[in-house]
Amino acid sequence: MKITARCHPALEPLLPRPVLAGRMLPDWLSSMPSEVAAESLGNESIRTLKHCPPFIDAMRLGVLILNPVDLLVKDGELHWEWDPPILDDALISRAPVGVHVPEQADGTPLATDRLILKFINYWTLSTEPGWSLLFHHPAGYLDLPFQTLSGVVDSDLYTDGYVHFPALLDPGFDGIIPRGAPVAQVVPVRKDSTLEVITMTESEIADNRAMQDGLAREPGLYRKRYRR
């Protein structure tokens, strides 16, 4: 499934391009150990999350949108040095980040004292017919000083507008959100899901048991036989 990202030609030299998420995995993944001694199990050696394909594949899914400029956060205020051109033929903020007023979150669990950022996205994003885009916090980047909120856009119809990214800033954070940091993960989805809830047949119970026995007997079975 192809996602098409477009930006104004005058901004293209200034912007870090969106990147396939699988090409920008977090640094800790390559440096983390494959096995560790578990003190809770008498120092028995156990495999780490590095052996969990679903955990890793979530990080590889879709596209990452990157922060266009270093953002300095100090005492609850935002600062940056960036002077993009004035675009007479476009209507988009020249500021790379804005804020939502706290009242917009009234009545929700988001109603806190945390500053609600709005990362400005300078790329239009479109998909093939029948596909929408799910935007959420970049998987595997839990150490970022903000939490991007999730949303879905019908990007097969809304092809010429911008989608910006609200995010909750960590309380008390002072520091720099660097240029090139991922601010949103973009995943193509279909919205026409259906659900059937049933009980297993005898043969399905047997197949389920065989699968569980295989997973217990052969580490990495899912990765070896079922992962694409």
C-alpha positions, 0 to 999 in steps of 0.5 A: 500500500503506497502512501504519497507525501507531498510538500510545497517546493519552497519548503522541500530543502528545509524539511526532513523527509518522511521515512519508512518506519522500518528504516528508522528503528530506535537506537536502543533496539540494536544495542539491547541484549538478546538475553539477560539473567533474570534475578527474579528467576534465580539468574536464569538466562531469558530472552528479551523483547528483542526476540518478540517479532510483534513488538518489533514489527509494530515499530516497523509499520508505516511511515514516520513524520519527523520534527523539522527544527530543534525545539527548545522547551524552557520553563513551559515556553517554546523557542526555535530558530527557523525562518521558512519562506513566506508562501503567498500561494499556501496557507500554513503556519510558519511556526513549526509548533503551536499549542491547544488551549487546555479547555479543548480537552475539558471533559476528557482524561486529557484534561491536565496541567500538561501543555498540549502541543500541536506539531505542524506537519508540512506534508500532505498525505494521501492513500489509495482508494479504500485506505485511511491513515492512523496517526499515533505516537511512534512505537518504540519511542517511549523516551520522547518527552511528549505523547502524540495523540492518536487519530484517523483520517480518510486520506483517500478523500482528504488528499490535499490538506494537512494533518497536524499532531497534538501531543502532551508534553511531559510535565516539567520537561526542559530541553530540546526536541531535536530536528529529525525526531519522530513526532508521529507514526502513520499507518494505513488501515481499512475502516470496514472491520467486522467482528464474529465472536464464536466458540472453538470447534473440537478440531480448532481446540486441537489445532490451538493446543498443537500451536501452544505446544509448538511455541513452548517446544520451539523458540522462535516458531512464530518468526520462523513459520508465520511471520512475513 
